[in-house]
Amino acid sequence: MKTLLTRLVADRQGATAIEYGLIAAFVALAIVATLPSIRNNLNSVFGKVNTELAKGASGK
């Protein structure tokens, strides 16, 4: 039993997996936090394009 506990304490693969999981969680959090501003900017750009296309289609 003591050798099993010693091996578990010495095993670093679990710690590495947890670190990668934390990094992925922080990246996902950053992406989710920036999505509303990106969405608003895209809506503005496509709204302007739509307005200009409507003007061009009507001949004004």
C-alpha distance matrix in Angstrom:
0.0 3.8 5.4 5.1 6.4 8.7 10.0 10.7 12.5 14.4 15.4 19.0 20.3 19.6 21.5 24.3 24.6 24.9 27.5 29.5 29.4 30.8 33.5 34.5 34.8 37.0 39.2 39.6 40.5 43.1 44.6 45.0 46.5 49.2 50.1 52.7 54.7 54.6 55.8 58.6 59.7 59.7 61.7 64.2 64.7 65.0 67.4 69.6 69.6 70.5 73.4 74.8 74.5 76.4 79.1 79.5 79.7 82.4 84.5 84.5
3.8 0.0 3.8 5.4 5.2 6.1 8.6 9.9 10.7 12.3 14.2 17.7 19.6 19.2 20.5 23.4 24.3 24.4 26.6 28.9 29.2 30.2 32.8 34.2 34.5 36.4 38.7 39.5 40.2 42.6 44.3 44.9 46.2 48.8 50.0 52.6 54.4 54.4 55.8 58.5 59.5 59.7 61.8 64.1 64.6 65.1 67.5 69.6 69.6 70.7 73.5 74.8 74.7 76.6 79.2 79.6 80.1 82.7 84.7 84.6
5.4 3.8 0.0 3.8 5.5 5.0 6.1 8.6 9.9 10.4 12.1 15.8 17.5 17.7 19.3 21.7 22.7 23.5 25.5 27.5 28.1 29.5 31.7 33.0 33.8 35.7 37.6 38.6 39.6 41.8 43.4 44.2 45.7 48.0 49.2 52.0 53.7 53.4 54.9 57.8 58.5 58.6 60.8 63.2 63.4 64.0 66.5 68.5 68.4 69.5 72.4 73.5 73.4 75.4 78.0 78.2 78.7 81.4 83.3 83.4
5.1 5.4 3.8 0.0 3.8 5.4 5.1 6.2 8.7 9.9 10.5 14.2 15.4 15.1 17.1 19.6 20.1 20.8 23.2 25.0 25.3 26.8 29.2 30.3 30.9 33.1 35.0 35.7 36.8 39.2 40.6 41.3 42.9 45.3 46.3 49.1 50.9 50.6 51.9 54.9 55.8 55.7 57.9 60.3 60.6 61.0 63.5 65.6 65.5 66.5 69.4 70.6 70.4 72.4 75.0 75.3 75.6 78.4 80.4 80.4
6.4 5.2 5.5 3.8 0.0 3.8 5.4 5.0 6.2 8.6 9.9 13.1 14.9 14.1 15.5 18.5 19.2 19.3 21.5 23.8 24.0 25.1 27.6 29.0 29.3 31.2 33.5 34.3 35.1 37.4 39.1 39.7 41.0 43.6 44.8 47.5 49.2 49.2 50.6 53.3 54.3 54.5 56.6 58.9 59.4 59.9 62.3 64.4 64.4 65.5 68.3 69.6 69.6 71.5 74.0 74.5 74.9 77.5 79.5 79.4
8.7 6.1 5.0 5.4 3.8 0.0 3.8 5.5 5.2 6.2 8.6 11.9 14.3 14.3 15.2 17.9 19.3 19.7 21.4 23.7 24.5 25.5 27.6 29.3 30.0 31.6 33.7 34.9 35.7 37.8 39.6 40.5 41.7 44.0 45.4 48.2 49.7 49.6 51.3 54.0 54.7 55.0 57.2 59.5 59.7 60.5 62.9 64.8 64.9 66.2 68.9 70.0 70.1 72.1 74.5 74.9 75.5 78.2 80.0 79.9
10.0 8.6 6.1 5.1 5.4 3.8 0.0 3.8 5.5 5.1 6.0 9.8 11.5 12.0 13.6 15.7 16.9 17.9 19.7 21.6 22.5 23.9 25.9 27.3 28.3 30.1 31.9 33.0 34.2 36.2 37.8 38.8 40.3 42.4 43.7 46.6 48.1 47.7 49.4 52.2 52.9 52.9 55.3 57.6 57.7 58.3 60.9 62.8 62.6 63.9 66.7 67.8 67.7 69.8 72.3 72.5 73.0 75.8 77.6 77.6
10.7 9.9 8.6 6.2 5.0 5.5 3.8 0.0 3.8 5.5 5.2 8.4 9.9 9.3 10.9 13.6 14.4 14.9 17.1 19.1 19.6 20.9 23.2 24.5 25.2 27.1 29.1 30.0 31.1 33.3 34.8 35.6 37.1 39.5 40.6 43.5 45.1 44.9 46.4 49.2 50.0 50.1 52.3 54.7 54.9 55.5 58.0 60.0 59.9 61.1 63.9 65.1 65.0 67.0 69.6 69.9 70.4 73.1 75.0 74.9
12.5 10.7 9.9 8.7 6.2 5.2 5.5 3.8 0.0 3.8 5.6 7.8 10.6 10.0 10.3 13.3 14.9 14.8 16.4 19.0 19.7 20.4 22.6 24.4 25.0 26.4 28.7 29.9 30.7 32.6 34.6 35.5 36.6 38.9 40.4 43.2 44.6 44.6 46.3 48.9 49.6 50.0 52.3 54.4 54.8 55.6 58.0 59.9 60.0 61.3 64.0 65.1 65.3 67.3 69.7 70.1 70.8 73.4 75.2 75.0
14.4 12.3 10.4 9.9 8.6 6.2 5.1 5.5 3.8 0.0 3.8 6.2 9.3 10.2 10.4 12.5 14.7 15.4 16.4 18.6 20.1 20.9 22.6 24.5 25.6 26.9 28.7 30.3 31.4 33.0 34.8 36.1 37.3 39.3 40.9 43.8 45.0 44.7 46.7 49.4 49.8 50.1 52.6 54.7 54.7 55.6 58.2 59.9 59.9 61.4 64.1 65.0 65.1 67.3 69.6 69.9 70.6 73.4 75.0 74.9
15.4 14.2 12.1 10.5 9.9 8.6 6.0 5.2 5.6 3.8 0.0 3.8 5.8 7.0 8.1 9.8 11.5 12.7 14.1 15.9 17.2 18.6 20.2 21.8 23.1 24.7 26.2 27.6 29.0 30.7 32.2 33.5 35.0 36.9 38.2 41.3 42.6 42.1 43.9 46.8 47.2 47.3 49.8 52.0 52.0 52.7 55.4 57.1 57.0 58.4 61.2 62.1 62.1 64.3 66.7 66.9 67.5 70.3 72.0 72.0
19.0 17.7 15.8 14.2 13.1 11.9 9.8 8.4 7.8 6.2 3.8 0.0 3.8 5.5 5.3 6.4 8.8 10.1 10.7 12.6 14.4 15.5 16.8 18.6 20.1 21.4 22.9 24.6 25.9 27.4 29.0 30.5 31.8 33.6 35.1 38.2 39.3 38.8 40.8 43.6 43.9 44.1 46.7 48.7 48.7 49.5 52.2 53.9 53.7 55.3 58.0 58.9 59.0 61.3 63.5 63.7 64.5 67.3 68.9 68.8
20.3 19.6 17.5 15.4 14.9 14.3 11.5 9.9 10.6 9.3 5.8 3.8 0.0 3.8 5.4 5.1 6.3 8.7 9.9 10.7 12.3 14.3 15.4 16.6 18.4 20.2 21.2 22.6 24.4 25.9 27.1 28.6 30.3 32.0 33.1 36.4 37.7 36.9 38.7 41.7 42.0 41.9 44.5 46.7 46.5 47.2 49.9 51.7 51.4 52.8 55.7 56.6 56.5 58.7 61.1 61.2 61.8 64.7 66.4 66.4
19.6 19.2 17.7 15.1 14.1 14.3 12.0 9.3 10.0 10.2 7.0 5.5 3.8 0.0 3.8 5.4 5.1 6.2 8.7 10.0 10.5 12.4 14.4 15.4 16.5 18.5 20.1 21.0 22.5 24.5 25.8 26.9 28.6 30.6 31.7 34.7 36.3 35.8 37.3 40.3 40.9 40.9 43.2 45.6 45.7 46.3 48.8 50.8 50.7 51.9 54.7 55.8 55.8 57.8 60.3 60.6 61.2 63.9 65.7 65.7
21.5 20.5 19.3 17.1 15.5 15.2 13.6 10.9 10.3 10.4 8.1 5.3 5.4 3.8 0.0 3.8 5.4 5.1 6.2 8.7 9.8 10.6 12.4 14.3 15.2 16.6 18.5 19.9 21.0 22.7 24.5 25.7 26.9 29.0 30.5 33.4 34.7 34.4 36.3 39.0 39.5 39.8 42.3 44.4 44.5 45.4 47.9 49.7 49.8 51.2 53.8 54.9 55.1 57.2 59.5 59.9 60.7 63.3 65.0 64.8
24.3 23.4 21.7 19.6 18.5 17.9 15.7 13.6 13.3 12.5 9.8 6.4 5.1 5.4 3.8 0.0 3.8 5.4 5.0 6.2 8.5 9.9 10.6 12.3 14.2 15.4 16.6 18.4 19.9 21.2 22.7 24.4 25.8 27.4 28.8 32.0 33.1 32.5 34.5 37.3 37.6 37.7 40.3 42.4 42.3 43.2 45.8 47.5 47.4 48.9 51.6 52.5 52.6 54.9 57.2 57.4 58.2 60.9 62.5 62.4
24.6 24.3 22.7 20.1 19.2 19.3 16.9 14.4 14.9 14.7 11.5 8.8 6.3 5.1 5.4 3.8 0.0 3.8 5.4 5.2 6.1 8.7 9.9 10.5 12.2 14.4 15.4 16.4 18.3 20.1 21.1 22.5 24.3 26.0 27.0 30.2 31.7 31.0 32.6 35.6 36.1 36.0 38.4 40.7 40.7 41.3 44.0 45.8 45.7 47.0 49.8 50.8 50.8 52.9 55.4 55.6 56.2 58.9 60.7 60.7
24.9 24.4 23.5 20.8 19.3 19.7 17.9 14.9 14.8 15.4 12.7 10.1 8.7 6.2 5.1 5.4 3.8 0.0 3.8 5.5 4.9 6.2 8.7 9.8 10.4 12.4 14.3 15.2 16.4 18.4 20.0 20.9 22.4 24.6 25.8 28.7 30.3 30.0 31.6 34.4 35.1 35.3 37.6 39.8 40.1 40.9 43.3 45.2 45.3 46.6 49.3 50.5 50.6 52.6 55.0 55.5 56.1 58.7 60.6 60.3
27.5 26.6 25.5 23.2 21.5 21.4 19.7 17.1 16.4 16.4 14.1 10.7 9.9 8.7 6.2 5.0 5.4 3.8 0.0 3.8 5.3 5.1 6.2 8.6 9.8 10.7 12.4 14.2 15.3 16.7 18.5 20.0 21.1 23.0 24.6 27.6 28.7 28.4 30.4 33.0 33.5 33.9 36.4 38.3 38.5 39.5 42.0 43.7 43.9 45.4 47.9 49.0 49.3 51.4 53.6 54.1 55.0 57.5 59.2 58.8
29.5 28.9 27.5 25.0 23.8 23.7 21.6 19.1 19.0 18.6 15.9 12.6 10.7 10.0 8.7 6.2 5.2 5.5 3.8 0.0 3.8 5.4 5.1 6.2 8.6 9.9 10.6 12.2 14.2 15.4 16.6 18.3 19.9 21.4 22.7 25.9 27.1 26.3 28.3 31.1 31.4 31.5 34.1 36.2 36.1 37.0 39.6 41.3 41.2 42.7 45.4 46.4 46.5 48.7 51.0 51.3 52.1 54.8 56.4 56.3
29.4 29.2 28.1 25.3 24.0 24.5 22.5 19.6 19.7 20.1 17.2 14.4 12.3 10.5 9.8 8.5 6.1 4.9 5.3 3.8 0.0 3.8 5.5 5.1 6.2 8.7 9.9 10.5 12.2 14.3 15.4 16.4 18.3 20.2 21.2 24.2 25.8 25.3 26.8 29.8 30.5 30.5 32.8 35.1 35.4 36.0 38.4 40.4 40.5 41.7 44.4 45.6 45.7 47.7 50.1 50.6 51.2 53.8 55.6 55.4
30.8 30.2 29.5 26.8 25.1 25.5 23.9 20.9 20.4 20.9 18.6 15.5 14.3 12.4 10.6 9.9 8.7 6.2 5.1 5.4 3.8 0.0 3.8 5.4 5.0 6.2 8.6 9.8 10.4 12.4 14.3 15.3 16.4 18.6 20.1 22.9 24.3 24.2 26.0 28.6 29.3 29.8 32.1 34.1 34.6 35.6 37.8 39.7 40.1 41.4 43.8 45.1 45.5 47.4 49.7 50.4 51.2 53.6 55.4 55.0
33.5 32.8 31.7 29.2 27.6 27.6 25.9 23.2 22.6 22.6 20.2 16.8 15.4 14.4 12.4 10.6 9.9 8.7 6.2 5.1 5.5 3.8 0.0 3.8 5.4 5.2 6.2 8.6 9.8 10.7 12.4 14.3 15.3 16.9 18.6 21.7 22.6 22.2 24.3 26.9 27.2 27.7 30.3 32.1 32.3 33.4 35.9 37.5 37.7 39.3 41.8 42.8 43.3 45.4 47.5 48.0 49.0 51.5 53.1 52.7
34.5 34.2 33.0 30.3 29.0 29.3 27.3 24.5 24.4 24.5 21.8 18.6 16.6 15.4 14.3 12.3 10.5 9.8 8.6 6.2 5.1 5.4 3.8 0.0 3.8 5.5 5.1 6.1 8.5 9.9 10.6 12.3 14.2 15.6 16.6 19.9 21.2 20.5 22.2 25.1 25.6 25.6 28.1 30.3 30.4 31.2 33.7 35.5 35.6 36.9 39.6 40.7 40.9 42.9 45.3 45.7 46.5 49.1 50.8 50.6
34.8 34.5 33.8 30.9 29.3 30.0 28.3 25.2 25.0 25.6 23.1 20.1 18.4 16.5 15.2 14.2 12.2 10.4 9.8 8.6 6.2 5.0 5.4 3.8 0.0 3.8 5.5 5.1 6.1 8.7 9.9 10.5 12.2 14.4 15.5 18.3 20.0 19.9 21.3 24.0 25.0 25.3 27.4 29.6 30.2 31.0 33.1 35.2 35.6 36.7 39.2 40.7 41.0 42.8 45.1 45.9 46.6 48.9 50.9 50.4
37.0 36.4 35.7 33.1 31.2 31.6 30.1 27.1 26.4 26.9 24.7 21.4 20.2 18.5 16.6 15.4 14.4 12.4 10.7 9.9 8.7 6.2 5.2 5.5 3.8 0.0 3.8 5.4 5.0 6.2 8.7 9.9 10.4 12.5 14.4 17.1 18.2 18.4 20.4 22.7 23.4 24.2 26.4 28.2 28.9 30.1 32.1 33.9 34.5 35.9 38.2 39.5 40.2 42.0 44.1 45.0 45.9 48.2 50.0 49.3
39.2 38.7 37.6 35.0 33.5 33.7 31.9 29.1 28.7 28.7 26.2 22.9 21.2 20.1 18.5 16.6 15.4 14.3 12.4 10.6 9.9 8.6 6.2 5.1 5.5 3.8 0.0 3.8 5.4 5.1 6.3 8.7 9.9 10.8 12.4 15.7 16.5 16.0 18.2 20.8 21.1 21.5 24.1 25.9 26.2 27.3 29.7 31.3 31.7 33.2 35.6 36.7 37.2 39.3 41.4 42.0 43.0 45.4 47.1 46.6
39.6 39.5 38.6 35.7 34.3 34.9 33.0 30.0 29.9 30.3 27.6 24.6 22.6 21.0 19.9 18.4 16.4 15.2 14.2 12.2 10.5 9.8 8.6 6.1 5.1 5.4 3.8 0.0 3.8 5.4 5.1 6.2 8.5 10.1 10.7 13.8 15.5 15.0 16.4 19.3 20.1 20.3 22.4 24.7 25.2 25.9 28.1 30.2 30.5 31.6 34.2 35.6 35.9 37.7 40.0 40.8 41.5 43.9 45.8 45.4
40.5 40.2 39.6 36.8 35.1 35.7 34.2 31.1 30.7 31.4 29.0 25.9 24.4 22.5 21.0 19.9 18.3 16.4 15.3 14.2 12.2 10.4 9.8 8.5 6.1 5.0 5.4 3.8 0.0 3.8 5.4 5.1 6.1 8.7 10.1 12.5 14.2 14.6 16.1 18.4 19.6 20.4 22.2 24.2 25.2 26.2 28.0 30.1 30.9 32.0 34.2 35.8 36.4 38.0 40.2 41.3 42.1 44.2 46.2 45.5
43.1 42.6 41.8 39.2 37.4 37.8 36.2 33.3 32.6 33.0 30.7 27.4 25.9 24.5 22.7 21.2 20.1 18.4 16.7 15.4 14.3 12.4 10.7 9.9 8.7 6.2 5.1 5.4 3.8 0.0 3.8 5.5 5.1 6.4 8.8 11.4 12.1 12.4 14.6 16.7 17.3 18.4 20.6 22.2 22.9 24.3 26.3 27.9 28.8 30.3 32.3 33.7 34.5 36.3 38.3 39.3 40.4 42.5 44.2 43.4
44.6 44.3 43.4 40.6 39.1 39.6 37.8 34.8 34.6 34.8 32.2 29.0 27.1 25.8 24.5 22.7 21.1 20.0 18.5 16.6 15.4 14.3 12.4 10.6 9.9 8.7 6.3 5.1 5.4 3.8 0.0 3.8 5.4 5.3 6.2 9.6 10.7 10.0 11.9 14.6 15.2 15.6 17.9 19.9 20.4 21.4 23.6 25.4 25.9 27.3 29.6 31.0 31.5 33.4 35.5 36.3 37.3 39.6 41.3 40.7
45.0 44.9 44.2 41.3 39.7 40.5 38.8 35.6 35.5 36.1 33.5 30.5 28.6 26.9 25.7 24.4 22.5 20.9 20.0 18.3 16.4 15.3 14.3 12.3 10.5 9.9 8.7 6.2 5.1 5.5 3.8 0.0 3.8 5.5 5.3 7.9 10.1 10.3 11.2 13.7 15.2 15.7 17.2 19.5 20.6 21.4 23.1 25.3 26.1 27.0 29.3 31.0 31.6 33.0 35.3 36.5 37.2 39.2 41.3 40.7
46.5 46.2 45.7 42.9 41.0 41.7 40.3 37.1 36.6 37.3 35.0 31.8 30.3 28.6 26.9 25.8 24.3 22.4 21.1 19.9 18.3 16.4 15.3 14.2 12.2 10.4 9.9 8.5 6.1 5.1 5.4 3.8 0.0 3.8 5.8 7.1 8.4 9.8 11.3 12.9 14.3 15.7 17.2 18.9 20.3 21.7 23.0 25.0 26.2 27.3 29.2 30.9 32.0 33.3 35.3 36.7 37.7 39.5 41.4 40.4
49.2 48.8 48.0 45.3 43.6 44.0 42.4 39.5 38.9 39.3 36.9 33.6 32.0 30.6 29.0 27.4 26.0 24.6 23.0 21.4 20.2 18.6 16.9 15.6 14.4 12.5 10.8 10.1 8.7 6.4 5.3 5.5 3.8 0.0 3.8 5.7 5.7 6.4 8.8 10.4 11.1 12.6 14.5 15.9 17.0 18.6 20.2 21.8 23.0 24.4 26.2 27.8 28.9 30.5 32.3 33.5 34.7 36.6 38.3 37.4
50.1 50.0 49.2 46.3 44.8 45.4 43.7 40.6 40.4 40.9 38.2 35.1 33.1 31.7 30.5 28.8 27.0 25.8 24.6 22.7 21.2 20.1 18.6 16.6 15.5 14.4 12.4 10.7 10.1 8.8 6.2 5.3 5.8 3.8 0.0 3.8 5.6 5.1 6.0 8.6 9.9 10.4 12.1 14.2 15.3 16.2 17.9 20.0 20.9 22.0 24.1 25.8 26.5 28.0 30.1 31.3 32.2 34.2 36.1 35.4
52.7 52.6 52.0 49.1 47.5 48.2 46.6 43.5 43.2 43.8 41.3 38.2 36.4 34.7 33.4 32.0 30.2 28.7 27.6 25.9 24.2 22.9 21.7 19.9 18.3 17.1 15.7 13.8 12.5 11.4 9.6 7.9 7.1 5.7 3.8 0.0 3.8 5.5 5.1 6.2 8.7 9.9 10.5 12.4 14.4 15.4 16.3 18.6 20.0 20.8 22.4 24.6 25.6 26.6 28.7 30.3 31.2 32.8 34.8 33.8
54.7 54.4 53.7 50.9 49.2 49.7 48.1 45.1 44.6 45.0 42.6 39.3 37.7 36.3 34.7 33.1 31.7 30.3 28.7 27.1 25.8 24.3 22.6 21.2 20.0 18.2 16.5 15.5 14.2 12.1 10.7 10.1 8.4 5.7 5.6 3.8 0.0 3.8 5.4 5.1 6.2 8.6 9.9 10.7 12.4 14.3 15.2 16.8 18.6 19.9 21.2 23.0 24.4 25.7 27.3 28.9 30.2 31.8 33.5 32.3
54.6 54.4 53.4 50.6 49.2 49.6 47.7 44.9 44.6 44.7 42.1 38.8 36.9 35.8 34.4 32.5 31.0 30.0 28.4 26.3 25.3 24.2 22.2 20.5 19.9 18.4 16.0 15.0 14.6 12.4 10.0 10.3 9.8 6.4 5.1 5.5 3.8 0.0 3.8 5.5 5.2 6.2 8.6 9.9 10.6 12.2 14.0 15.6 16.6 18.1 20.0 21.4 22.4 24.1 25.9 27.1 28.3 30.3 31.9 31.0
55.8 55.8 54.9 51.9 50.6 51.3 49.4 46.4 46.3 46.7 43.9 40.8 38.7 37.3 36.3 34.5 32.6 31.6 30.4 28.3 26.8 26.0 24.3 22.2 21.3 20.4 18.2 16.4 16.1 14.6 11.9 11.2 11.3 8.8 6.0 5.1 5.4 3.8 0.0 3.8 5.5 5.2 6.1 8.6 10.0 10.5 11.9 14.3 15.3 16.1 18.1 20.0 20.8 22.1 24.2 25.6 26.4 28.3 30.3 29.5
58.6 58.5 57.8 54.9 53.3 54.0 52.2 49.2 48.9 49.4 46.8 43.6 41.7 40.3 39.0 37.3 35.6 34.4 33.0 31.1 29.8 28.6 26.9 25.1 24.0 22.7 20.8 19.3 18.4 16.7 14.6 13.7 12.9 10.4 8.6 6.2 5.1 5.5 3.8 0.0 3.8 5.5 5.1 6.2 8.8 10.0 10.4 12.5 14.4 15.2 16.5 18.6 19.9 20.9 22.7 24.5 25.6 27.0 28.9 27.7
59.7 59.5 58.5 55.8 54.3 54.7 52.9 50.0 49.6 49.8 47.2 43.9 42.0 40.9 39.5 37.6 36.1 35.1 33.5 31.4 30.5 29.3 27.2 25.6 25.0 23.4 21.1 20.1 19.6 17.3 15.2 15.2 14.3 11.1 9.9 8.7 6.2 5.2 5.5 3.8 0.0 3.8 5.5 5.1 6.3 8.7 9.8 10.9 12.5 14.2 15.5 16.9 18.5 20.0 21.4 22.9 24.4 26.1 27.6 26.4
59.7 59.7 58.6 55.7 54.5 55.0 52.9 50.1 50.0 50.1 47.3 44.1 41.9 40.9 39.8 37.7 36.0 35.3 33.9 31.5 30.5 29.8 27.7 25.6 25.3 24.2 21.5 20.3 20.4 18.4 15.6 15.7 15.7 12.6 10.4 9.9 8.6 6.2 5.2 5.5 3.8 0.0 3.8 5.3 5.1 6.1 8.3 9.9 10.5 12.0 14.1 15.4 16.3 18.1 19.9 21.0 22.2 24.2 25.9 25.2
61.7 61.8 60.8 57.9 56.6 57.2 55.3 52.3 52.3 52.6 49.8 46.7 44.5 43.2 42.3 40.3 38.4 37.6 36.4 34.1 32.8 32.1 30.3 28.1 27.4 26.4 24.1 22.4 22.2 20.6 17.9 17.2 17.2 14.5 12.1 10.5 9.9 8.6 6.1 5.1 5.5 3.8 0.0 3.8 5.6 5.3 5.9 8.6 9.9 10.3 12.1 14.2 15.1 16.1 18.2 19.8 20.7 22.3 24.3 23.5
64.2 64.1 63.2 60.3 58.9 59.5 57.6 54.7 54.4 54.7 52.0 48.7 46.7 45.6 44.4 42.4 40.7 39.8 38.3 36.2 35.1 34.1 32.1 30.3 29.6 28.2 25.9 24.7 24.2 22.2 19.9 19.5 18.9 15.9 14.2 12.4 10.7 9.9 8.6 6.2 5.1 5.3 3.8 0.0 3.8 5.6 5.1 6.3 8.7 9.9 10.6 12.5 14.3 15.3 16.7 18.5 20.0 21.3 22.9 21.6
64.7 64.6 63.4 60.6 59.4 59.7 57.7 54.9 54.8 54.7 52.0 48.7 46.5 45.7 44.5 42.3 40.7 40.1 38.5 36.1 35.4 34.6 32.3 30.4 30.2 28.9 26.2 25.2 25.2 22.9 20.4 20.6 20.3 17.0 15.3 14.4 12.4 10.6 10.0 8.8 6.3 5.1 5.6 3.8 0.0 3.8 5.4 5.3 6.3 8.7 10.0 10.8 12.4 14.3 15.6 16.7 18.4 20.2 21.5 20.5
65.0 65.1 64.0 61.0 59.9 60.5 58.3 55.5 55.6 55.6 52.7 49.5 47.2 46.3 45.4 43.2 41.3 40.9 39.5 37.0 36.0 35.6 33.4 31.2 31.0 30.1 27.3 25.9 26.2 24.3 21.4 21.4 21.7 18.6 16.2 15.4 14.3 12.2 10.5 10.0 8.7 6.1 5.3 5.6 3.8 0.0 3.8 5.4 4.9 6.0 8.5 9.8 10.3 12.1 14.1 15.1 16.1 18.2 19.9 19.5
67.4 67.5 66.5 63.5 62.3 62.9 60.9 58.0 58.0 58.2 55.4 52.2 49.9 48.8 47.9 45.8 44.0 43.3 42.0 39.6 38.4 37.8 35.9 33.7 33.1 32.1 29.7 28.1 28.0 26.3 23.6 23.1 23.0 20.2 17.9 16.3 15.2 14.0 11.9 10.4 9.8 8.3 5.9 5.1 5.4 3.8 0.0 3.8 5.4 5.1 6.2 8.7 9.9 10.5 12.4 14.3 15.3 16.6 18.6 17.7
69.6 69.6 68.5 65.6 64.4 64.8 62.8 60.0 59.9 59.9 57.1 53.9 51.7 50.8 49.7 47.5 45.8 45.2 43.7 41.3 40.4 39.7 37.5 35.5 35.2 33.9 31.3 30.2 30.1 27.9 25.4 25.3 25.0 21.8 20.0 18.6 16.8 15.6 14.3 12.5 10.9 9.9 8.6 6.3 5.3 5.4 3.8 0.0 3.8 5.4 5.1 6.2 8.6 9.9 10.6 12.4 14.2 15.5 16.8 15.5
69.6 69.6 68.4 65.5 64.4 64.9 62.6 59.9 60.0 59.9 57.0 53.7 51.4 50.7 49.8 47.4 45.7 45.3 43.9 41.2 40.5 40.1 37.7 35.6 35.6 34.5 31.7 30.5 30.9 28.8 25.9 26.1 26.2 23.0 20.9 20.0 18.6 16.6 15.3 14.4 12.5 10.5 9.9 8.7 6.3 4.9 5.4 3.8 0.0 3.8 5.4 5.2 6.1 8.5 9.9 10.5 12.2 14.3 15.5 15.0
70.5 70.7 69.5 66.5 65.5 66.2 63.9 61.1 61.3 61.4 58.4 55.3 52.8 51.9 51.2 48.9 47.0 46.6 45.4 42.7 41.7 41.4 39.3 36.9 36.7 35.9 33.2 31.6 32.0 30.3 27.3 27.0 27.3 24.4 22.0 20.8 19.9 18.1 16.1 15.2 14.2 12.0 10.3 9.9 8.7 6.0 5.1 5.4 3.8 0.0 3.8 5.5 5.1 6.1 8.6 9.8 10.4 12.3 14.3 14.2
73.4 73.5 72.4 69.4 68.3 68.9 66.7 63.9 64.0 64.1 61.2 58.0 55.7 54.7 53.8 51.6 49.8 49.3 47.9 45.4 44.4 43.8 41.8 39.6 39.2 38.2 35.6 34.2 34.2 32.3 29.6 29.3 29.2 26.2 24.1 22.4 21.2 20.0 18.1 16.5 15.5 14.1 12.1 10.6 10.0 8.5 6.2 5.1 5.4 3.8 0.0 3.8 5.5 5.1 6.2 8.7 9.9 10.7 12.5 11.5
74.8 74.8 73.5 70.6 69.6 70.0 67.8 65.1 65.1 65.0 62.1 58.9 56.6 55.8 54.9 52.5 50.8 50.5 49.0 46.4 45.6 45.1 42.8 40.7 40.7 39.5 36.7 35.6 35.8 33.7 31.0 31.0 30.9 27.8 25.8 24.6 23.0 21.4 20.0 18.6 16.9 15.4 14.2 12.5 10.8 9.8 8.7 6.2 5.2 5.5 3.8 0.0 3.8 5.4 5.0 6.2 8.6 10.0 10.7 9.9
74.5 74.7 73.4 70.4 69.6 70.1 67.7 65.0 65.3 65.1 62.1 59.0 56.5 55.8 55.1 52.6 50.8 50.6 49.3 46.5 45.7 45.5 43.3 40.9 41.0 40.2 37.2 35.9 36.4 34.5 31.5 31.6 32.0 28.9 26.5 25.6 24.4 22.4 20.8 19.9 18.5 16.3 15.1 14.3 12.4 10.3 9.9 8.6 6.1 5.1 5.5 3.8 0.0 3.8 5.4 5.0 6.1 8.6 9.9 10.5
76.4 76.6 75.4 72.4 71.5 72.1 69.8 67.0 67.3 67.3 64.3 61.3 58.7 57.8 57.2 54.9 52.9 52.6 51.4 48.7 47.7 47.4 45.4 42.9 42.8 42.0 39.3 37.7 38.0 36.3 33.4 33.0 33.3 30.5 28.0 26.6 25.7 24.1 22.1 20.9 20.0 18.1 16.1 15.3 14.3 12.1 10.5 9.9 8.5 6.1 5.1 5.4 3.8 0.0 3.8 5.4 5.1 6.2 8.7 9.1
79.1 79.2 78.0 75.0 74.0 74.5 72.3 69.6 69.7 69.6 66.7 63.5 61.1 60.3 59.5 57.2 55.4 55.0 53.6 51.0 50.1 49.7 47.5 45.3 45.1 44.1 41.4 40.0 40.2 38.3 35.5 35.3 35.3 32.3 30.1 28.7 27.3 25.9 24.2 22.7 21.4 19.9 18.2 16.7 15.6 14.1 12.4 10.6 9.9 8.6 6.2 5.0 5.4 3.8 0.0 3.8 5.5 5.3 6.3 5.6
79.5 79.6 78.2 75.3 74.5 74.9 72.5 69.9 70.1 69.9 66.9 63.7 61.2 60.6 59.9 57.4 55.6 55.5 54.1 51.3 50.6 50.4 48.0 45.7 45.9 45.0 42.0 40.8 41.3 39.3 36.3 36.5 36.7 33.5 31.3 30.3 28.9 27.1 25.6 24.5 22.9 21.0 19.8 18.5 16.7 15.1 14.3 12.4 10.5 9.8 8.7 6.2 5.0 5.4 3.8 0.0 3.8 5.5 5.2 6.3
79.7 80.1 78.7 75.6 74.9 75.5 73.0 70.4 70.8 70.6 67.5 64.5 61.8 61.2 60.7 58.2 56.2 56.1 55.0 52.1 51.2 51.2 49.0 46.5 46.6 45.9 43.0 41.5 42.1 40.4 37.3 37.2 37.7 34.7 32.2 31.2 30.2 28.3 26.4 25.6 24.4 22.2 20.7 20.0 18.4 16.1 15.3 14.2 12.2 10.4 9.9 8.6 6.1 5.1 5.5 3.8 0.0 3.8 5.5 8.0
82.4 82.7 81.4 78.4 77.5 78.2 75.8 73.1 73.4 73.4 70.3 67.3 64.7 63.9 63.3 60.9 58.9 58.7 57.5 54.8 53.8 53.6 51.5 49.1 48.9 48.2 45.4 43.9 44.2 42.5 39.6 39.2 39.5 36.6 34.2 32.8 31.8 30.3 28.3 27.0 26.1 24.2 22.3 21.3 20.2 18.2 16.6 15.5 14.3 12.3 10.7 10.0 8.6 6.2 5.3 5.5 3.8 0.0 3.8 5.7
84.5 84.7 83.3 80.4 79.5 80.0 77.6 75.0 75.2 75.0 72.0 68.9 66.4 65.7 65.0 62.5 60.7 60.6 59.2 56.4 55.6 55.4 53.1 50.8 50.9 50.0 47.1 45.8 46.2 44.2 41.3 41.3 41.4 38.3 36.1 34.8 33.5 31.9 30.3 28.9 27.6 25.9 24.3 22.9 21.5 19.9 18.6 16.8 15.5 14.3 12.5 10.7 9.9 8.7 6.3 5.2 5.5 3.8 0.0 3.8
84.5 84.6 83.4 80.4 79.4 79.9 77.6 74.9 75.0 74.9 72.0 68.8 66.4 65.7 64.8 62.4 60.7 60.3 58.8 56.3 55.4 55.0 52.7 50.6 50.4 49.3 46.6 45.4 45.5 43.4 40.7 40.7 40.4 37.4 35.4 33.8 32.3 31.0 29.5 27.7 26.4 25.2 23.5 21.6 20.5 19.5 17.7 15.5 15.0 14.2 11.5 9.9 10.5 9.1 5.6 6.3 8.0 5.7 3.8 0.0
